[in-house]
């Protein structure tokens, strides 16, 4: 999508500054996908030509791999640096739809597996999280930064990027969810925090206005209900572009930072309304 060059450069710089040090899973297929499906779902069927398997239980469709780079509907996996014997796995459980171009319907199953045996240690299903329509899911990745939410417990994250299809009204947003292993269960402790957001309105040539946000997380020193606070810093800017002397020029009209403290309420971290992602209510 063509947009003013300065807008793109600023967005990339801001994103790079705020996400430095965050460990994401590399794009690409999960090499253990076929073995994982056989072990977890007791399914011995071979995939079709598009790398898909229909599970007998629940009739969900699982895609082992996808030719599209960064395709979000295939099995994703990553070794967990905090627990090297464990494998983090995300399995989109999709339903057949008459026209996928108009949207998808599906859940996301998140699993922690024994890396050697692929036996399930913990699992959790997030209902409808992989459903989309006008705002399409563009990517899914693991985030294994050092989210030390307690002295002896490190969370891992899943990031989901959604993007709009309108050229005149571009929109892109990435959300973050954090999980911990507690009492032999997989616990969702942060549900749908915006970590990146960009949007705009323009004439598709030059003139328009744009906004950018990037939210970084740090671990606080105070605690609530046994979990450390999360400090979210929201760096935001807005700009306008217009034709000036035969060229397209963009100027920043406002920028700033806002700091928020996310406290644990005994179940999850409470997310201020301004930081809740579009899909924050999707999985419940």
C-alpha positions in Angstrom: 0.0 0.0 0.0 1.5 3.3 -1.1 1.6 6.0 1.6 3.8 9.0 2.2 7.5 8.0 2.6 8.1 10.0 5.8 5.1 8.4 7.4 6.4 4.9 6.7 10.0 5.8 7.8 8.7 7.2 11.1 6.6 4.2 11.7 9.4 1.8 11.1 11.8 3.8 13.3 9.3 4.1 16.2 8.5 0.4 16.0 12.1 -0.7 16.0 12.9 1.5 19.0 10.1 0.1 21.1 10.2 -3.5 20.2 14.0 -3.9 20.5 14.9 -7.0 22.5 11.5 -8.7 22.1 12.0 -12.3 21.0 9.5 -13.4 18.3 9.2 -16.7 16.5 10.6 -16.5 13.0 8.0 -16.6 10.2 7.9 -20.0 8.5 6.4 -23.5 8.9 6.6 -25.5 12.2 8.8 -28.4 11.3 7.1 -30.6 13.9 3.6 -29.8 12.8 2.6 -33.2 11.3 4.0 -35.0 14.4 2.2 -32.6 16.7 -1.1 -33.2 15.1 -0.7 -37.0 15.2 0.3 -36.9 18.9 -2.1 -34.2 20.2 -5.2 -35.1 18.2 -4.6 -38.8 17.6 -5.0 -38.2 13.9 -3.2 -40.3 11.4 -4.7 -38.8 8.2 -2.4 -37.4 5.5 -2.8 -33.8 4.6 -4.4 -32.7 1.3 -2.5 -30.9 -1.4 -2.8 -27.6 0.5 -1.3 -29.1 3.7 -4.7 -29.3 5.5 -6.1 -32.0 7.7 -9.7 -32.3 8.9 -9.8 -33.5 12.5 -12.3 -36.2 13.3 -13.2 -34.6 16.6 -14.9 -31.3 16.2 -14.4 -31.3 12.4 -11.9 -28.5 12.6 -9.5 -28.0 9.8 -5.8 -27.8 10.7 -3.2 -26.5 8.3 0.3 -28.0 8.7 2.1 -25.5 6.6 1.2 -22.7 4.2 3.1 -21.5 1.2 2.3 -17.8 2.0 5.1 -16.2 4.0 3.8 -15.3 7.5 0.4 -17.0 6.8 -1.4 -17.0 10.2 -3.6 -20.0 9.8 -1.0 -22.7 9.9 0.4 -24.5 13.0 3.1 -22.4 14.7 5.7 -23.6 17.2 8.7 -22.3 19.1 11.1 -23.8 21.7 10.5 -21.9 25.0 13.8 -20.3 26.1 12.7 -20.1 29.7 12.0 -23.8 29.7 14.2 -25.5 27.1 12.5 -28.9 27.5 9.1 -27.4 26.5 7.7 -26.5 23.0 5.2 -23.7 22.6 2.5 -24.5 20.0 -0.4 -22.6 18.5 -2.9 -24.5 16.5 -5.6 -22.6 14.5 -8.7 -24.8 14.5 -10.6 -23.4 11.5 -14.1 -24.1 10.2 -14.9 -24.6 6.5 -16.4 -21.4 5.1 -18.0 -20.9 1.7 -15.8 -18.0 0.8 -12.6 -17.5 2.9 -12.0 -14.3 1.0 -14.9 -12.8 3.0 -13.6 -14.0 6.3 -12.6 -16.9 8.5 -14.1 -18.7 11.5 -11.9 -20.5 14.0 -10.5 -20.9 17.4 -6.9 -21.0 18.6 -5.6 -23.8 20.7 -2.4 -22.9 22.7 -0.4 -25.8 24.0 2.8 -26.4 26.0 4.3 -29.8 24.9 7.2 -31.9 26.1 9.8 -31.1 23.5 11.0 -34.7 23.2 7.8 -36.7 23.4 5.3 -34.1 22.1 3.0 -35.0 25.0 0.7 -32.3 26.2 1.7 -30.6 29.4 -0.9 -27.8 29.3 -3.4 -26.5 26.8 -6.1 -23.8 26.4 -8.5 -23.0 23.7 -9.4 -19.4 22.9 -12.8 -19.5 21.2 -13.2 -17.4 18.0 -9.8 -15.7 18.3 -9.0 -16.8 14.7 -12.2 -15.4 13.2 -12.0 -12.4 11.0 -13.9 -10.4 8.4 -13.1 -6.8 7.2 -10.1 -6.7 9.5 -8.1 -9.7 8.3 -5.6 -11.7 10.5 -2.2 -11.0 8.9 0.2 -12.8 11.2 0.6 -14.8 14.4 3.8 -15.1 16.4 5.2 -16.2 19.8 6.7 -13.6 22.0 9.2 -15.0 24.5 10.6 -11.8 26.0 11.4 -11.8 29.7 7.9 -11.3 31.1 8.8 -12.2 34.7 5.4 -11.6 36.2 6.5 -13.3 39.5 9.9 -14.1 41.1 9.6 -17.6 39.8 7.2 -17.5 36.9 7.8 -16.2 33.4 4.9 -15.6 31.0 5.1 -16.1 27.2 3.1 -14.2 24.7 1.2 -14.6 21.4 0.9 -11.6 19.1 -1.8 -11.4 16.4 -1.7 -8.7 13.7 -4.9 -7.6 12.0 -5.1 -5.3 9.0 -7.9 -3.6 7.1 -8.4 -3.9 3.4 -9.4 -0.2 2.7 -6.7 1.7 0.9 -8.3 5.1 1.7 -8.6 4.2 5.4 -5.6 2.0 6.2 -5.5 0.3 9.6 -3.2 -2.2 11.2 -3.1 -3.4 14.8 -1.1 -6.0 16.7 -2.4 -7.4 20.0 -0.6 -9.3 22.7 -1.8 -12.0 25.1 0.3 -13.4 27.9 0.1 -16.9 29.4 1.6 -18.5 32.5 1.8 -22.1 33.6 0.3 -22.4 37.1 -1.0 -25.4 39.0 -0.5 -27.6 35.9 -2.8 -25.3 33.9 -2.3 -22.8 31.2 -3.5 -19.4 32.4 -4.4 -16.4 30.3 -3.2 -13.4 32.4 -3.2 -10.7 29.8 -6.0 -10.7 27.2 -5.7 -8.3 24.2 -3.3 -5.4 24.8 -2.5 -3.2 21.8 1.3 -3.2 21.1 1.2 -1.5 17.7 -1.5 0.4 15.9 -1.5 2.6 12.8 -4.4 4.2 11.0 -5.2 7.0 8.6 -7.5 8.7 6.2 -6.2 10.0 2.9 -7.0 10.5 -0.8 -4.7 7.6 -1.8 -2.4 10.2 -3.5 -1.0 12.3 -0.8 -3.4 14.4 1.3 -4.5 12.9 4.6 -3.9 12.4 8.3 -2.3 9.5 10.1 -1.8 8.2 13.6 0.8 5.8 15.0 1.0 4.1 18.4 3.5 1.7 19.9 3.2 0.3 23.4 6.1 -1.2 25.2 5.9 -3.2 28.4 8.2 -3.3 31.4 7.9 -5.2 34.7 7.2 -3.0 37.7 8.3 -3.3 41.3 4.9 -3.2 43.0 2.7 -6.3 43.2 -1.0 -7.1 43.4 -2.5 -10.6 44.1 1.0 -12.1 43.8 1.8 -10.7 40.3 4.1 -7.8 39.5 2.6 -4.7 37.9 3.1 -4.3 34.1 4.2 -0.8 33.1 2.8 0.1 29.6 4.3 3.1 27.8 2.1 4.3 25.0 4.2 6.3 22.4 1.9 8.0 20.0 2.1 10.5 17.2 -0.1 12.0 14.5 0.8 13.6 11.2 -0.8 15.3 8.2 0.3 15.1 4.6 -0.4 17.5 1.8 0.8 18.5 -1.7 3.3 21.3 -1.3 5.1 22.9 -4.3 4.5 20.0 -6.5 5.6 17.4 -3.9 4.0 15.4 -1.1 5.1 16.6 2.3 4.1 15.2 5.7 4.4 17.0 9.0 4.1 15.7 12.6 1.4 17.6 14.3 1.5 16.0 17.7 3.5 13.3 19.6 3.9 12.2 23.1 4.0 9.4 25.6 1.5 8.1 28.2 2.3 5.7 30.9 -0.2 3.2 32.3 0.1 0.7 35.2 -1.6 -2.6 34.6 -2.5 -4.4 37.9 -3.4 -8.0 38.4 -6.9 -8.5 39.8 -6.5 -12.1 40.8 -7.5 -13.4 37.4 -6.0 -11.1 34.7 -4.2 -7.9 34.3 -6.7 -5.0 34.0 -6.2 -3.2 30.6 -7.3 0.4 30.4 -9.9 1.0 27.7 -7.4 3.1 25.6 -5.1 0.1 25.4 -7.6 -2.7 24.6 -7.1 -4.3 21.2 -9.9 -4.7 18.7 -9.9 -8.5 19.4 -9.7 -8.1 23.2 -13.3 -9.4 23.6 -13.0 -12.1 21.0 -11.7 -15.0 23.1 -13.5 -14.1 26.4 
